[in-house]
């Protein structure tokens, strides 16, 4: 049974407005939680409000954008996440994008890892099979902190793995920002461009000046704390994933959480 590390949320978003849904594509649902268990399941719609006891999940090919004060959040396909409080975001699976032009503090957590970001920027967070998550700043200024890993300055285009309890950093990997931006649906499959579009473009330009040639791989999933997959480019077929995941039906994408549809 999935355990939600969610304390009482009576003071949830006490000092700010609640998150508002600004865009929905495909099938996006919320689970109303009561004492950590599913009490009700409903469909997420534009202009609806995210409550403190809502787990948000997207079906295959679906996505949503949520505005909270001056911050923008996006959930990609086959993702499940919740806002524990106004500064804390928990991701169970899939991927999310965070964007803020103002300096802020966000506590990112997953099933088995957590880290605190202090700063501003545009960041992608992706859950991994080992319970950790990937922290990918497209453009950002600030620091990220874990209990065992201490503080690290943010490097644009450099992915960090966050692993374990107590959490620490895995290895850092430089990613091709041009390729990532072109291929990311968290950036390209929404009707309104991010306000940080120019900053992302500048980060790409700076990276291209620093690096010669092109990368021949993308970072895949982390199945354990010791293993990391690489998605290599073939000469004729393009991107070649190491494994293929079976598609999940839109109807039953909550089954993995609660054991029933």
C-alpha positions, 0 to 999 in steps of 0.5 A: 500500500502506497504510503503518503508522508503527509502530515495534517494540512490544516494550515495549508497555503495559509499565507498564500492563494491555493494552486489554480489549474490553468491548463489541462490536456487529456485525462487528468484526475485528482484523488481526495485523500483522507487519512492517507487513503482514497476518499474520492476520485474526480476529474481535474478541470481548468480553473479548479483549485488544488486542495491540500489533500489532493493527489494529482495524476495524469494519464498517458499523453496527458498533462496539466499546468498549475499556477501558485502565486507567482510560480508555475508548475507542470505535470507531464504524462503518466505523472502523480504528485501532490503539494504537501504545503505551499513550499513542498512538492512530492512526486511519486512518478513521472515528471514535473516542471517548476518555474519561478522568476522570484527567489523562493524555497522549495522542498522537493521529495519523492518516495525515498529522497528529498532535497531543498532548493533555494533560488529561482529558475526553471527546473525539471524533476523526474522520479526514478525507479529506485525511489529517488529523483533527477533534478535538472535545472534548465536555467537557475540560480541558487543552491540545492541541499540534502542531509548527507550531501550538504549544499551545492551551487546550481549549474545550468544544464547539469543533472543531479541525482538525489538518492536515499534516506537520509538523502545525498547526491549521486553523480552529476551529468552535463546534458545537452540543453538544446536537445533537451529543450527541443524534445521536452513536452513539459516545455513544448506541449503547452499553449503559453510559453514560460516567462523564462523563455529568454533565460533558457535561450541564454543558458543554451547559448552559454553552454554552446560556447563552452562545449564543442561537439554534441552529446550522443546519449540522454540520461535514462532511468535510475533503477538502483542507487548504483545503476543508471541507464543511457539512451543512446542515439543510433546511426539510422534509427535515432533514439534507442531506449535500453528497454521498452515500457508497456503502455498503461490504460487511461482508465486504470492509471490509479490502480497502482496506487490503491489496488483498484480502478 
